[in-house]
Amino acid sequence: MKNLGQMMRQAQQMQERMQTLQKELESEEVEGSAAGGMVTVTLNGKGAMRRLKIDPSLVTADDAEVLEDLIVAAHNDARTRMEAHVQAKMAEITGGLQLPPGMNLPF
């Protein structure tokens, strides 16, 4: 039973660290870009878009479809970077413990 009590304390500590991480992620930002930085998207650690920057030279009626594609690409780049950042933070908390498939913490 001594080991069970220790495991429960460790689980509670991990849960507390994860709650702290969730709060930290709300204030952290990750930037993704497309077209060599002509379109940039900034997401917070929870995946919410904070900023979108578009080089003025891309804003023409003829290139609307290209601009739309670049925005999507920049967002996808930012999301990929954010997910990698969150995974790295989670690895710090879990000590490299592999979580079961589909268990995407801290969300």
PyMOL commands that set and color helices and strands:
alter all, ss='L'
color gray80, all
select helices_A, chain A and resi 2-27+35-37+56-58+61-94
alter helices_A, ss='H'
color red, helices_A
select strands_A, chain A and resi 29-34+39-44+49-54
alter strands_A, ss='S'
color yellow, strands_A
deselect
rebuild
show_as cartoon
